[in-house]
Amino acid sequence: QEAFSDIARLVNIPIEALREDFRGEKNEVHAIYTPLAKVFLLGLGDASSSVKRIKSFRHFSHRCSKKFSAAIAVYFPFLKRSAEIEDALIGLSLGTYKIGRFKTDNQNGTHPFDQDDAAITVIANVEEATAVNAAQRGLATAATQMRIMDLVNAPSNIKTPQVMARWAVDSAKKYGYKATIWDKAQIEEAQM
C-alpha cells in the first residue's frame, strides 16, 4: 500500500489509476510517461526467493531493452534488504547477455546498459553504503556469470587451451587468487 502511494505521488497520478493499470504481478511491466522521465513499474509477484527476483529483473532488462536509455534510476520501495538490491542488479545486468554473440550472423545491437555512458542509480530504503555495496556485488556476480556463459557458449575454435589458460590468469589477477597454468609435459609428469 505504502509503495503504491509513493509511486503514485512520484509520477503525479491518482493512486486509483495506478492500481487500475498495475497490479504488481510477476513480470508485469507498466510504463508511465512523465515530463521528466519514462517510468517503468516491474511486478515481482511473489518474489520471495533470490532466484525469482533475478529472473524477473533479467526478463525485464532483456525484454524492454529497446525502451531504455543508458542512464536509469531504479527505485526499490519494496526491496529493503541488500540481498534484494543485489538480486535486482544481477538480473538487470544478466538481461544484457547476448546468447548468440558468437554466431556470425548476430545482428543484435548493444544493450543500453552495455554502453560506455551507462549508469544505474539505485534509490532504496537502506543506507547509501549498503545500497552501493549490494549494487557492486550484484554487478560483479553478473559479470562473472556472463564470463562463464561465454566460455560455455563459445565454439571450440575459440575455447582453445591457450584461451582458457589466459582466461584463468586474467580472472586470478582481477579477483586476487592464484592460477597456475601447466603445459602438456607438466600434466604428463603429474600423470593426469
C-alpha positions as CSV (number, residue, x, y, z in Angstrom):
1,Q,0.0,0.0,0.0
2,E,2.7,2.5,1.1
3,A,4.8,1.7,-2.0
4,F,1.8,2.3,-4.4
5,S,1.2,5.7,-2.6
6,D,4.9,6.6,-3.1
7,I,4.9,5.7,-6.7
8,A,1.6,7.5,-7.4
9,R,3.0,10.6,-5.7
10,L,6.3,10.3,-7.6
11,V,4.7,10.1,-11.0
12,N,1.9,12.5,-10.1
13,I,-1.1,10.3,-10.8
14,P,-4.0,9.2,-8.6
15,I,-3.4,6.0,-6.7
16,E,-6.7,4.6,-8.0
17,A,-5.5,5.0,-11.6
18,L,-2.2,3.3,-10.8
19,R,-3.9,0.4,-9.1
20,E,-6.3,0.0,-12.0
21,D,-3.4,-0.3,-14.5
22,F,-0.8,-2.1,-12.5
23,R,-1.2,-5.0,-10.1
24,G,2.4,-6.0,-9.4
25,E,2.1,-9.5,-10.8
26,K,5.2,-11.4,-11.8
27,N,6.9,-9.9,-14.8
28,E,4.1,-7.3,-15.3
29,V,5.6,-4.1,-16.8
30,H,3.8,-0.8,-16.9
31,A,5.3,2.3,-18.5
32,I,4.3,5.8,-17.3
33,Y,5.4,8.9,-19.1
34,T,6.1,12.0,-17.1
35,P,7.5,15.3,-18.2
36,L,10.9,14.4,-16.6
37,A,11.2,10.7,-17.3
38,K,9.8,7.4,-18.5
39,V,9.0,5.3,-15.5
40,F,8.7,1.5,-15.7
41,L,6.9,-0.4,-13.0
42,L,8.0,-4.1,-12.7
43,G,5.8,-6.5,-11.0
44,L,7.7,-9.1,-8.9
45,G,4.7,-11.1,-7.8
46,D,5.7,-13.5,-5.1
47,A,9.4,-12.8,-5.4
48,S,10.2,-14.5,-2.2
49,S,13.4,-16.1,-3.4
50,S,16.6,-14.7,-4.9
51,V,16.2,-16.8,-8.0
52,K,12.7,-15.4,-8.7
53,R,13.9,-11.8,-8.2
54,I,16.9,-12.3,-10.5
55,K,14.7,-14.0,-13.2
56,S,12.2,-11.2,-13.1
57,F,14.8,-8.4,-13.4
58,R,16.7,-10.4,-16.1
59,H,13.5,-10.9,-18.1
60,F,12.6,-7.2,-17.7
61,S,16.1,-6.0,-18.8
62,H,16.2,-8.3,-21.8
63,R,12.6,-7.7,-23.0
64,C,12.4,-4.0,-22.5
65,S,16.0,-3.1,-23.6
66,K,14.9,-1.2,-26.7
67,K,12.8,1.1,-24.5
68,F,15.7,2.0,-22.1
69,S,18.2,4.8,-22.2
70,A,21.8,4.3,-20.9
71,A,21.1,6.1,-17.7
72,I,18.3,4.8,-15.5
73,A,17.3,5.1,-11.8
74,V,15.9,2.0,-10.1
75,Y,13.6,2.8,-7.2
76,F,13.1,-0.1,-4.7
77,P,10.1,0.8,-2.5
78,F,9.5,-2.9,-1.7
79,L,13.1,-4.1,-1.5
80,K,14.6,-3.2,1.8
81,R,17.5,-5.7,2.2
82,S,20.8,-5.5,0.5
83,A,20.4,-9.0,-0.9
84,E,17.3,-7.9,-2.8
85,I,19.1,-5.0,-4.3
86,E,22.0,-7.3,-5.3
87,D,19.5,-9.7,-6.9
88,A,18.0,-6.8,-8.9
89,L,21.3,-5.7,-10.2
90,I,22.3,-9.2,-11.1
91,G,19.1,-9.6,-13.1
92,L,19.3,-6.2,-14.8
93,S,22.9,-7.0,-15.9
94,L,22.3,-10.6,-16.9
95,G,19.5,-9.2,-19.2
96,T,22.2,-7.6,-21.3
97,Y,23.8,-11.0,-22.2
98,K,23.5,-11.9,-25.9
99,I,23.2,-15.7,-26.2
100,G,24.0,-15.7,-29.9
101,R,27.0,-13.4,-29.6
102,F,29.4,-16.0,-31.2
103,K,27.2,-16.5,-34.3
104,T,28.5,-14.9,-37.4
105,D,25.0,-13.6,-38.3
106,N,24.5,-12.0,-34.9
107,Q,22.6,-8.7,-35.7
108,N,21.8,-7.8,-32.1
109,G,22.6,-4.2,-31.2
110,T,24.2,-3.0,-28.0
111,H,22.0,-3.1,-24.8
112,P,21.8,0.4,-23.3
113,F,23.3,-0.9,-20.1
114,D,26.4,-2.0,-22.0
115,Q,27.2,1.4,-23.4
116,D,30.1,3.5,-22.1
117,D,27.8,6.1,-20.6
118,A,25.5,3.6,-18.9
119,A,24.6,4.5,-15.3
120,I,22.2,2.8,-12.9
121,T,21.2,4.9,-9.9
122,V,19.8,2.9,-7.0
123,I,17.2,4.5,-4.8
124,A,16.4,2.4,-1.8
125,N,15.2,2.5,1.8
126,V,18.7,1.4,3.1
127,E,21.9,3.3,3.9
128,E,23.7,4.5,0.9
129,A,26.9,2.5,1.6
130,T,24.7,-0.7,1.9
131,A,23.0,0.0,-1.4
132,V,26.3,0.8,-3.2
133,N,27.9,-2.4,-1.8
134,A,24.9,-4.5,-2.8
135,A,24.9,-3.0,-6.3
136,Q,28.6,-3.6,-6.8
137,R,28.3,-7.2,-5.6
138,G,25.4,-7.7,-8.0
139,L,27.2,-6.3,-11.0
140,A,30.4,-8.3,-10.2
141,T,28.4,-11.5,-9.8
142,A,26.6,-10.9,-13.1
143,A,29.9,-10.1,-14.8
144,T,31.3,-13.4,-13.6
145,Q,28.3,-15.4,-14.6
146,M,28.4,-13.8,-18.1
147,R,32.1,-14.7,-18.5
148,I,31.3,-18.3,-17.6
149,M,28.3,-18.2,-20.0
150,D,30.8,-17.0,-22.7
151,L,33.0,-20.0,-22.0
152,V,30.1,-22.4,-22.2
153,N,28.6,-20.8,-25.4
154,A,31.8,-20.2,-27.3
155,P,32.6,-22.6,-30.1
156,S,35.6,-24.9,-29.8
157,N,37.8,-22.9,-32.1
158,I,37.5,-20.0,-29.6
159,K,37.9,-22.2,-26.5
160,T,41.4,-23.3,-27.2
161,P,43.6,-24.4,-24.3
162,Q,45.6,-21.1,-24.6
163,V,42.5,-19.0,-24.4
164,M,41.2,-21.0,-21.4
165,A,44.6,-20.5,-19.7
166,R,44.6,-16.8,-20.4
167,W,41.0,-16.6,-19.0
168,A,42.1,-18.3,-15.8
169,V,45.2,-16.0,-15.4
170,D,43.1,-12.8,-16.1
171,S,40.5,-13.9,-13.7
172,A,43.1,-14.7,-11.0
173,K,44.6,-11.2,-11.4
174,K,41.3,-9.5,-11.4
175,Y,39.9,-11.3,-8.3
176,G,43.0,-11.9,-6.3
177,Y,43.6,-15.6,-6.4
178,K,46.4,-17.7,-7.7
179,A,46.2,-19.6,-11.0
180,T,48.9,-22.0,-12.1
181,I,49.0,-23.0,-15.8
182,W,50.6,-26.3,-16.7
183,D,51.8,-27.3,-20.1
184,K,51.5,-30.8,-21.6
185,A,54.8,-32.0,-20.1
186,Q,53.8,-30.9,-16.5
187,I,50.4,-32.7,-16.9
188,E,52.1,-35.9,-18.1
189,E,54.6,-35.7,-15.3
190,A,51.8,-35.5,-12.8
191,Q,50.2,-38.5,-14.5
192,M,46.9,-36.6,-15.1
